């Protein structure tokens, strides 16, 4: 069975170093990876936004292009 888009995106995020607990910057806002978005449907699916990042404003679904290692 071939991996789906969500699985590929999550694996890509992990291999890029964005593991749970990793500190990141979402623009100028500090955050921490708290999980991975495994949703297959909807506007913010895991295929496009595989990272769940907790900031002082709440939890955001993020793409790899939106975050940087802190």
N, C-alpha and C positions, 0 to 999 in steps of 0.2 A: 504494500500500500504506500502510495506517495504521500509525503508530508504536505499539509495544506498551508495556505498563506500565513495563518496565525502561527503555526509551529515554526515555520521558516523565519518569521520576523522575531519571535521570541529567542530562537537559537542564535540569530544574528546579534541581538542585543546582548546576550550572555557572552558570546565570543568577543564582542567589542569591549567587554569589561564591566558592563552594567549589571552587576549581580545584586541581589537583595542585600540591603544594608549599605550599599555604595553611596557616598555623598556626591551630589551633582549640583550643577547650576542650571536653572531653567530661566534663561535670560540673565537677569541680575539677582534672581531670587534663589536662595539656597534651599536644597531639599535632599531627600534620601529616597532611594529606590525601595519601595515596600512590597512590590510584587509585579506580576506580569498580567497584561490584559489578554484574556483568552476568549473574549467575545467574538463571535463570528458574524453577527448582524448588527445593523444600526450605523449611525453616523460616525461613531468612534470605535471601529472594530480593531481587534488586536493585530490585524495584518498591517494597518497603517500606524497605529499607536500602541506598540507593544509594552511600553513601560508605564507602571503606576508609580508616580512620584509624590511623596508627601511633603508639602511646604507649610509654612505658617498660615497659608490661606486655605488649606485643605488638600485633598488628593486630586491630582491631575493625570489624565491619560496623555502620554507624550510619545512623539516619534523620536528616532535617534538624532534627527537633525535639530531638534529643539533643546537638547541637553548637552552639557559638557561636563567632564570630570572636574570635581572641585579640588 
